[in-house]
Amino acid sequence: MNPGSDDSKSAPSISTHPRLTQVLIVDDELSFRDVLAVMLALGGVPCKTAASAEEALSILQREHVDAVFADLQMPRISGMELLAEVRRLYPHVVFLMVTGVDEVRVGMEAIQKGADDYLVKPLQIETVLAGLERALQKKRLEQEVENYRQHLEEMVGERTEQLQSALRQIERSYEDTMEALGAAIDLRDGLTAGHSQRVFLYSIKMAQAMGGLEHELRNIAMGAWLHDIGKLAIPDAILLKPGPLTDEERSIMRRHPRIGYDLVKRIPFLADAAEIILTHHERCDGSGYPLSLKRDKIPIGARIFAVADTVDAMSSDRPYRVALPLQKARETIERGSGRLFDPRVADIFLSFPNEDWEALRTQTATIRVSTAISAANASAPRRQMILEERPLRGDHV
């Protein structure tokens, strides 16, 4: 086609891309560069030319270029090598490979390596402008997809933060619920203040020392905290009686594990802890209640709690007696190991000096349940325990 003929007056133009600023033509043949430049000019496309890949890279470094037409066969640096550099350094630039070989394999190789299209010599103005239009449209769509992906990532990030915030609020609600339940137990009996708090701390300490219970810590702690919730249904005349209980009263008192279990088993975040509430008075030789379970049939959390509960019950004041020395509780655990108490749990308790248990016992700050567990749980992100200065509170054993 003769660019100066009358037919060229009606040549198509790139009208849908008003922001198209410059196209770069790269070919070692001057005649081809000139012909292609004229074609693009007739289509209303501003262009610049380069005689080599090195010169093209220099122009790209200095100036803004929207698209590159590059010949496949060039000395020193080929069109394929230039394509690789352009894709590495200027991924948003449109790249059209021009080849004198009308072979699909060559064109497909160029596209696989990142070219947006390929053109076969000799070129026609309609082919050139249509190819450029397709490539620009393709790149525009790719950019829109990339922008959407980034926007989607931002949206996902925002939604994730909202979800995490909601989960934190739920966690705080769990804490409030736990503390409210503990307070309800405390209201029934102020005579054994701090009992739930202490067995909670003792149980966590022993569970941590045993190892391998990271995923059980939350349930163990919640079970220890709420172990006596069933006593809310026990009459005051029995619960607060200063002397020994009658057989009938003792039978009523022994219902509290089952009552507590029935109270919490349908609460989703307490369902697993409910087993500890049910079995916290079971003993390894089967002499416990309400199920007379033996040894490994008793949940590990309940076996840990049995030691913690016995130690605190013996070393605390009761309506019917004054507190015994912690050493007495230690001797009781040692004698009962393997019979009343899990020997592994007993060994863990006995491995700590009395001073460690006294330190927990005399602690005057209370720890919120979920934050204590997160700090103790080695399989979860570790967080510092949140301490709130306020008097210890507890329940009656």
VENKAGI-V31680 format. One record per backbone hydrogen bond with DSSP energy under -1.0 kcal/mol. NH is the residue of the N-H (numbers start at 1). CO is the residue of the C=O. If there is no record, write none. Layout:
NH	CO
NH	CO
This chain:
5	2
9	6
10	7
11	8
14	43
15	13
20	17
23	46
24	67
25	48
26	69
27	50
33	29
34	30
35	31
36	32
37	33
38	34
39	35
40	36
41	37
42	38
43	39
44	41
45	40
48	23
50	25
56	52
57	53
58	54
59	55
60	56
61	57
62	58
63	59
66	22
67	22
68	94
69	24
70	96
71	26
72	98
77	75
79	72
82	78
83	79
84	80
85	81
86	82
87	83
88	84
89	85
90	86
93	90
94	66
96	68
97	117
98	70
99	119
103	101
107	103
108	104
109	105
110	106
111	107
112	108
113	109
114	111
115	110
116	95
119	97
121	99
128	124
129	125
130	126
131	127
132	128
133	129
134	130
135	131
136	132
137	133
138	134
139	135
140	136
141	137
142	138
143	139
144	140
145	141
146	142
147	143
148	144
149	145
150	146
151	147
152	148
153	149
154	150
155	151
156	152
157	153
158	154
159	155
160	156
161	157
162	158
163	159
164	160
165	161
166	162
167	163
168	164
169	165
170	166
171	167
172	168
173	169
174	170
175	171
176	172
177	173
178	174
179	175
180	176
181	177
182	178
183	179
184	180
185	181
186	182
187	183
188	185
195	192
198	194
199	195
200	196
201	197
202	198
203	199
204	200
205	201
206	202
207	203
208	204
209	205
210	206
211	207
216	213
217	213
220	216
221	217
222	218
223	219
224	220
225	221
226	222
229	226
231	228
232	229
233	230
234	231
238	235
239	235
240	236
250	246
251	247
252	248
253	249
254	250
255	252
256	253
259	255
260	256
261	257
262	258
263	259
264	260
265	261
267	264
270	267
271	267
274	270
277	273
278	274
279	275
282	279
284	340
285	339
286	283
289	281
297	294
298	295
303	299
304	300
305	301
306	302
307	303
308	304
309	305
310	306
311	307
312	308
313	309
314	310
315	311
318	321
321	318
324	314
328	325
329	325
330	326
331	327
332	328
333	329
334	330
335	331
336	332
338	341
339	336
340	336
341	336
346	342
347	343
348	344
349	345
350	346
351	347
352	349
356	353
357	353
358	354
359	355
360	356
361	357
362	358
363	360
366	388
368	386
372	368
373	369
374	370
375	371
376	372
377	373
380	377
388	366
